[in-house]
């Protein structure tokens, strides 16, 4: 359990001169040596003793007014947790924002953002497809009272209304890996907050806050955790918005478990190494897939990364059934390689016409490349693709695949 006398974030001293790899290892841990510790502790308490009820009342009043993290010792786990606060502080450092607020899942994090804006009467959202399928569904179904206008990046300014509370983009997008010009989009937003889902890129490849995004969303389940054993979401943002998010989190209870916070902080320490190694594998696989006659098109982002999507000439379901080393499963960002068919799983909940209009076709496969040896991964893909060979393979061999 943390012995620090304050529950505020532990990394108040900013050191912008540090390289990202250094920050990834040390952020969230700056106070440990002073406590005689090397590894961050896990605080599993749900409640904390206090013999000063007047002081407790004053701290709760202060939180209710601004959502600022209470000074002094912790109060209650739904209000905040020291272990989770370490992860939040570290992620804010990596994204270059004042603060970050963690939630039980990425969808809980997005829901909190929508609730904050909706509570101000700003329920209209402008969004660019594709987004993660459940994000698309949350907006389209209006489950939180929001109304969405879908547009392309060039149409954002014209889609804004007096009650627009948010503009949302995902870049690279799930699952097509389409990229948007974040500075141009941020300019088009005017005073409306831009939320950029940075799950695929991570702060290793891009930092949207430096390009004009006010809110940076992560499904921390993916690369930030990195090992397929923790579910979480986080929003990196300025302190004013963070206070509003904390108030929603306290009221709705979408809190992150301390053990998850611990695993995420540990995951951040290897994030740059993992992302760069997996990206090198992905770039090589993308090159080989693009030259393969069984593949119609390969999608790989200009900024790189560990995600690939590709369209096959044959039956994509046979590719899924044919892998042996690669795991056919939802999610992404783990140390092992995963493959899935978006039209059947991650984006099944999106209306078929909208799905196809966003480039999520029925022959598209999404590959989250891990840290295995690239030759072993290619051997597995090659074997799975072999089962999709068709009678006109010789004809498509002359065409090759295109990379977009």
Secondary structure, DSSP 8 states (H G I E B T S, - for coil): ----S--S-S--S--TTS-HHHHHHHTT-TTTGGGT-SS------SB---S-HHHHHHHHHHHHHH----SSS--BTTT--HHHHHHHHHHHHHHT-SEEEEESSHHHHHHHHHHHHHTTT--EEEE-S---HHHHHHHHHTTTS-EEEE--GGGHHHH--TTEEEEEEESS-TTT-----HHHHHHHHTTS-EEEE-TTTHHHH--GGGGT-SEEEEETTTTTT-SS----EEEEE-HHHHHHHHHHHHHH-----HHHHHHHHHHHHTHHHHHHHHHHHHHHHHHHHHT-TTEEEEE--TT--SEEEEEESS-HHHHHHH-SSSEE-S---SSS-EEE-TTTTTTTTS-HHHHHHTT--TTEEEEE--SS-HHHHHHHHHHHHHTT--TTHHHHHHH--EE-
